[in-house]
Amino acid sequence: MVPIATEPTPDHAPGVTRSADDRPLHAPAPIDLPNSAALGDPEGEPAAHLRAAKPSVPVVPAAVVTELRRALGITHVTAQALARRGYAEPADARRWLAGQIEAAAELPGLDAAAELVLGHVKAGTPILIHGDYDVDGVSATAILLDTLELLGASPAWHLPKRGVDGYGLTQASLERIGRLGPSLVITVDCGITAVEETAILRGAGIDVLITDHHLPRGDGVLPDTAILHPGVLDGELVERVGEPCGAGVAAALATALLERTGHGASPLRDGISELSALATIADCVPLTGDNRASVREGLGALARTRRPGLRALLRSARVDPTTLDGTSVAFRLTPRLNAAGRMARADLALALVRARSDDEASRLAEELERCNLQRREVELRVRREAETQVRAMGERHGYVVAGDGWPAGVIGITASRIAEDTNRPVVMLGIDGDRANGSARSAQGLDLAALLEASSEHLSKFGGHAAAAGCELAAADIPAFAEAFDAACAAALADAAEAPGPVVDAVAEVRDLTLALADELAAFEPTGEANPAVRLLLPSVRVIEESPMGSGNEHRRAVIASGGARTKAVAFSSPPLPMNVPLDLVVQLERSTYGGTVEARVVVQSVHPLEKPSAPAAAKKLGIDAGALAAMLAGYHDDVPAPTRPPQPSVDRRGSSVASVLRVAAGCGREPIAYAADPARRSGQLEALGWTGAVVGPAGLAGALDLATPEAGLVVCVDPPIDPRAAAALASTPVETWWNWTDAELTYGVHALEREFALRPLMVSLFRGLREAGGPLPALGLLALLPEGDAPAALGRAVRVLDELGLVGVADGLASVELISQDKADLDASPVYRNALAVVEEARRWSLLIRA
């Protein structure tokens, strides 16, 4: 069994790469695969998923977010995203948003590679470029062909056919090279593992330059020849310099050749830049550092491209150059260029990007569009057949599906789709006679290379990495391999932790989702591998309208609402969205120009139903509740607090979504406390919104603040602190306070205060109850007289008022109460009544003032 080089990157485009913290949680049994007839173009948009695990909001200090907002003049949402991406210093954040980086380090071996190539150019010897059949390989081939032709050479080229020649330097490649008779072979986007094949070429007197970016062989052996690779210097493995794609390596060589020959200012540099950007996005290499900077530059070059073929491709894909971004490259351009290689016509994509006239380019673009349609039809057929097999298997830990004649060009992307749908690793095998060649994709963050290694006794060849791999085996061994692969996946899943929810960049609310914010977040472009589009958490929103859209009704359009605001949203490849129930939504915000209208588009990524609120304790009949008895005693014995107006808050977030502010508070690195007018009633509601911190009321706030520190503490007032005990506690603490309530909560807060201190209605009920009792009542008997929803402390105060007016007799410790007079009395004669009434009147006045 010999490890082989395989296509090292997943077929799906950046932006939909599912990492361990961002994967759909479909239940494995029964398998609920989508209706293939309604799939549309599966490479169109990332799908939305119903998720069980809650989204994760990494902690960032509130002070960092505040400083970023102030220094950069940005919204709190963008400031959160920057801080969570690691750009906490304003200067660093400013440079990153502008795409500014330090000068890129030179690739190891670049000087030697350039000298080798220029030696052959000057000598006029024949040169052959050996490429690959995907966007990266095609772009790298075009870059070096254009460059060498500008320098006066007449290079030949060879692109292997997928499923016929195989990947990289193969026996078929050697035969082709032998017929063309070059003196120098330059590989692009392949060759680093071709040790034996390189030796054959060198033995035939042919110079070989390997330009590649993939991982070397597992045994560390390198081809004995000149190598241009980010991790190789002078024939030895070294620490990698960046993470360029194959076209990025070729672009570095081309740039060096141009500069060494006095063509540094050549217009070709834009052509190199745009092709390198295309390939970098398509090949899922990290869009950070040098890659991000070069793609930003390349997208600008692509928008104004002089290449007739790329202009025709933009027209064919219906991409407006003025709105070109990484998403349109990934979802519109890449699938079309890759379709050529998938249907064994990679030369068509190469011919298109190198077309010399508009007429030729238009003809080739039309042919490529037909090729893409054919790819979609073939892929749909293969996917239907594979889904049928998956359904028949039922629940498995890992799936191995196989079919006669399944083309190598579509099994990789189909494996990605099924792995996503089942949330299980998948191996797709195309059977040709007595052999089977496969493409595998991972799920749940499992290491696919390790899974294949564990079941390798049934494989003749395999290779790849954690997310994507390839393999070859005898067709007769497929059943045994399927069992071994399933067992390996079962063991890996048993060891894996419970799948976490998606990690989000910022907490936002519906009213934040504006075009201005979409424009701000566009500064994170280009997005893709290692720099995904900004993910926003919209906590506790409701879908108030929902309907299908798309040719097969496979997508959903919706209206979502929260905090008094509403907006439109879309969910791609999604089941119907739950209506009128609280949901956490993870979304992306885009700048859309569809139909000539510029607007912000909310794209739902995942849906997380919230738990129903628990029944509030105060909604139950209090009866003999010990807490109620203690509260009644405290109300009888304690003095009524003096009327006190709430102090001004540190941060006024009134009008914001309660759920969003609570999530922001929970993610700011402090120990937040939620203040509620009636914590017994509000705790369950706040828990349902995802709150896990303390919830305190008027009586407990002072004690909670005594335990807090200004650096670590934070109070979020979800109700107005109009209770004088809460107002006094906040007035005497240095702990930061946020207001987060609306007029509805203000009304609720006044009512809660009236239940505590508006004593007249309660005194009437108490007086009647004692009269009907005809004798003394113990404390528990008094609680039975309390109208449901009223406060036990208020009952104690009512007893004290009647006592002050001489209407009742009270045994020691409120052991019993008896009506001793039914004469009329002046309530104002009671100090407790007057003080309680003053508290209510002051709260009512303040509520009117604050509303104004």
Phi, psi and omega in degrees: 000122185243124175299141180236159172280135177234173173304117191274352185237150178298154180284338182283158188276161176298151184099338174239007175297126183265111178271178184297335182259013183211068182226151180291144180252061174290138176294137184288342180217129353285159179290123184247078181276149180291160176289112186300330182294341181255015186286332188064215176271110184294347178264017184281309184210155175291144183279154173263147185225145172279122188241145176271316184290143182282148176298149180254134179243099180302147183285133169226140182297138179300325182295326179295314180298316180299317182292320177298318178300314184292313187288325185258351181065043184242172180284164178294333179292310179296322179297319176299314182298317179298314181297319181285341174274000176098009181253073184276334179273131182306321181295317179295318180296319180297316179295320182293317179298328180276356180075021182271131177224167175290161181306133182292141177287145181286141179296139177296139179084006185292317181300312181296321180296315180296319180296321178299313182294314181296328176299318179287324177298314181295326180281346180073022181280156182291137180237140177234133175261121177256114185253209180219169190265000179261181183302319181297311181295320179294315180296317179297320178298315181296321180301312183285326176299312180299317182294312182295323177295321177299327181277001175101002179273166177233071187288147169267171180213158176215124172246119179295156176265126181298134178082351179244302182270337185086179184270137172076200178287116180231179178300321178297322178295318181297322178295317179296315180299319180300322180291326182279337175063050178281161172264338178224129173248125175248116175272143175232135179063023178191171171109344186292338178259000186276064183292308183293318182295320178297319179299323178296315179296315179297323178294335178271007178084017181258128173288145181228131172242116177269120170243120188203170177225357183284169180290140174293177178299155181298332180277359177081359181285133181247154173301141181274080182192181176291135184226131171245107189205141183296346182239020183225133177219124177053043176077011181235147175286132179228174177297135185296141175259095181074184180228060181288157170276182180299318179292330176295319176295315179297323179295322177297319178294316180298317179297318178296320179296319180294317182293324182284347181246013177079018179251027185300331181262017183297141174302341180299338182300323176296319179297323176293317183298317183289322178291321177297321178295315177306311185291322181298318178292316185292329189268005174060029172281159184301129178267063177227167174054229182302319182299315181297317180296317182291325178291319176303316178294317183292326178295323175297319178294321180295323180296332180245026188305144174265353181285118179303324182294319179288326175296319179293323178295319178299319179294315182297322181275000179058050178249122178282119181303333182287343179243019183298132176211182183298326181294316180293326175295314184293318189260344182246314185274313184303312180302325181288316179293321178291334181300327180299310179293326180294329180259025174064033178226050181300333179297335179294316178295320178296318179297323181294310185292342181252010181302143185259348182223159180293323180295313178298318181296317180297318178297317181291323178295321176296318178295321178294324178296320176296321178298320179293319176297320177297318177302316180297319180295316180294317180297319179297319179296313181295321181294319178301316181295319180292320179297323177300317178296319181296316178299320181293328180288331185073210184287127175223160175276332176207144187249134171239115180238146186216150179207146177292130173074011176294122185293141178299335184287346183237348185290332180294310182291328177292320176300321178299317182294317183288324175299322178291318183290321183267344185060037178222150174299146185225137171242121177257126184241127172262122184267130176227099183069236182262009180241156177223132176244136187230163174230132186238147177224146186264173174208161178057024177073013180286146181279105185294322179300321178291323178296318178291323177299320181293336180245023188286348179298342180259001184251145173268331178212149172197162178181166179141209180218193190298326187262331185214143182203171176225162180203165177219143179200169175287140181301326180294339183269001184300313180301315180294321178295320180299319179292318180294320180294319178297319179294320178296319179294322179299316179296319180293320179293325179296327180277340185283145176287163177303135184300126179282165174282174180294144175272127183254158182269331185202150171264130181224175173229169188302321183292344178282344192277070184253168175296325178298319177292320178301320177294321177298313183290341177297340178293345176282349178293155355283140181255155181167216182303130179068357174216066184293161175302148183298129179256127182251137173263122172254099185280140173050057173257168179234140172272114184258344172218146183200138179201158179283159173209169183098159183299330179248018182056030184274347181249169180230141168249148186208166168239125180248152185217148175189145175058031179081001179245157178216156178203164178277154177211161175230151176225121185268143179048053189237144168289171177305141182275141178300135185257140169056034172229150181293133181225146163268128178245134168259124187226164167243146180248123184238158173267112185254139176239027184296133178067020179083358179259128179265122180204167175277133179246125179265118182249117181284127177262317179207153185238130185232100178298143179265155176290148177290144180295143178287156181295125181295141183300322185288349179281347179273154175295125189292320176051241186259024181302126182297324179296323179294322179297316179297320180294321179295318178297318179296320178297326180286318188272326188280150175287150175288130181295152179289145177303131183217131177275145179296142175286163177294145183280164171290320180225127179259105179249026179301140181094345177281160175297129178302316183298317183292319181293321178296321179291322176297315180298319181292336183257017184257010175082012178247185177247083188285151176240133174265124176265128178229144180297326180223088186298330179298323180278329190267339186303313181297322179295316181291322176300320179294337177274002178099007181282131180241001182273189181286146173236119183236155178251192183301320184287333185259354187293318183299318179294321179295321180289331177297331181271349183267162175240155180301328183283324187254343185271160177195132177248125175252112181274099178279346170234153180294135183278059184274347172297130185300331178294318178291317181298318180293322179296319180289327181292339185250013182243145174273359181292138182297141181235134173247136169266134179210073179212161180246184178299329179296317178291328177297316177298317178298318180297320178296318179296320178297320178293321179296325177296331180275323192233348175276094196270341189302309181300322181291324179295323178298314180297319181295315181301314181295319180296319179292323179295317181290333180293328177070013179184184183292146177243135174288172184302318181293329176293325176297317180299330179292337178280349187289121176300141182300132180100343178277162185269133177301325178298322178295326177296318177298320179293323179297320176298319182293323177296312179298326177293315180297331181272000177075023183265341181227157171251135186240123176285165183304135176068020181062033181295325176204158180226136181224139177285124183243352179206142175244018178290153175292148182220152177273114183299328181293349177285349180265120177299322180298316181298314181299316182294319179295319179296324179295323178298314181294316182295321178295320179296321179294318178298315181295324180294322177293321180294317184289330176294322182291000000 
